[in-house]
Amino acid sequence: MLSHAVGVAPRAKEVYEVLKERIRFLATGIPLPSMLELRDEFQVSQGVIEKAFVALEAQGLIERKPRKGVFVADRMATGEVAIVMTRRSLEPSVSPGYNATCSALASVFEEYASPYKVKLHLGNSVVSGDEFPGTLDILEPHVLLRLRGVFSFHPLYEVESKLEAAHVPVVYSCQFGHYGVYFNRKEMVRESVAHLVETGCRSICLLLPKYTGTYLGSSFVDVSAVFSQICSDQGVVHWNESIPYKEGGFTEQHGFDLFMQMWEKSDHPHATRPDGVLVLDEVLCAGVLRAIQRLGLSLPDDLRLITQTTKGLALPYHDPVTRVEYDVEAQARCVVEMMETLQRGDEPEQKKVVLKGVLVKGKTT
């Protein structure tokens, strides 16, 4: 939209760039020079000034008041932050971490940047990640006009560059893109394996989601290889079972089936049954715990278990589960700080902030 507004007239683009730079240093509500004054200053026609105004207004930089003039707009007061996720992510069977993250973001924006309005923008669940951005509405003119930032759980691909061209910063909860605040799952694996080894485990199985095709950007990527290397370094037997991503996502039943599949394989005479298991998804872990109870196994006597979870959310087990907790409130605060920095036109000290989980020892190890 911006390129269309100013691309057809080089002089309009020049006026736009100069005024945009001036506005950066002006307080909200300060009036801009009149159309006549700007026409004389730049030695251009009124039509050129009008095109520059249209582009500035489209980005929320100016506000035109009839019979009063043109003023520096309060982008904070009119802005909206979009949280981008799939519709499926809000269903009860999916990780409660999504809802917890959204709630934390809304609370922190209200606390530190109260003029912002936080709104969910939901896309359709798709198998191929590069199809997902096309199901969103964030590039629709009536939406883009008021956007001041985007926080996305999923890669936006070419949509990200279009948002950046419109000066709308994008911050991710994954490794994809220029800016992100996400959790270090590789470190989670490293710390979990070390703990399992300390408790006496000599054969560890990793149970995890497997993202295929172009549905990447998740910090699950390469975790399996990291797990194998860490176990080799520790001198323990290692293997993994994974479930490929399918449309609709993962459920507790997937976790149940995944564990039963693993346990049946390890029942082979030449197999080494694991004495430790690491589950890399809290929804899958709920199913794993159900399978363990179904088989009559005792934690930690028959098997030791660690999983990941969102801080403050309980797992369906009668004893406290050993887990690596991720603090979504800390993530939300980092996101807000990064987005406000980008909104001011500044570069954050860190483009990618990687947060570490906290190992909380329960009764399952």
HELIX and SHEET records of a PDB file:
HELIX    1   1 LEU A    2  GLY A    7  1                                   6    
HELIX    2   2 PRO A   10  ILE A   23  1                                  14    
HELIX    3   3 MET A   35  PHE A   42  1                                   8    
HELIX    4   4 GLN A   46  ALA A   58  1                                  13    
HELIX    5   5 ARG A   75  THR A   78  1                                   4    
HELIX    6   6 ARG A   87  LEU A   90  5                                   4    
HELIX    7   7 GLY A   97  TYR A  112  1                                  16    
HELIX    8   8 GLY A  129  THR A  135  5                                   7    
HELIX    9   9 PRO A  141  LEU A  144  1                                   4    
HELIX   10  10 GLU A  158  ALA A  165  1                                   8    
HELIX   11  11 ARG A  185  GLU A  198  1                                  14    
HELIX   12  12 VAL A  223  GLN A  234  1                                  12    
HELIX   13  13 GLU A  252  LYS A  265  1                                  14    
HELIX   14  14 GLU A  282  ARG A  294  1                                  13    
HELIX   15  15 VAL A  328  GLN A  343  1                                  16    
SHEET    1   A 2 ILE A  62  LYS A  65  0                                        
SHEET    2   A 2 GLY A  69  VAL A  72 -1                                        
SHEET    1   B 4 LYS A 117  GLY A 123  0                                        
SHEET    2   B 4 GLU A  80  THR A  86  1                                        
SHEET    3   B 4 LEU A 147  SER A 152  1                                        
SHEET    4   B 4 VAL A 170  TYR A 172  1                                        
SHEET    1   C 2 GLY A 180  PHE A 183  0                                        
SHEET    2   C 2 LYS A 352  LEU A 355  1                                        
SHEET    1   D 6 VAL A 237  PRO A 244  0                                        
SHEET    2   D 6 SER A 203  LYS A 210  1                                        
SHEET    3   D 6 GLY A 276  VAL A 279  1                                        
SHEET    4   D 6 ARG A 304  THR A 310  1                                        
SHEET    5   D 6 ARG A 323  TYR A 326  1                                        
SHEET    6   D 6 VAL A 358  VAL A 360 -1                                        
END                                                                             
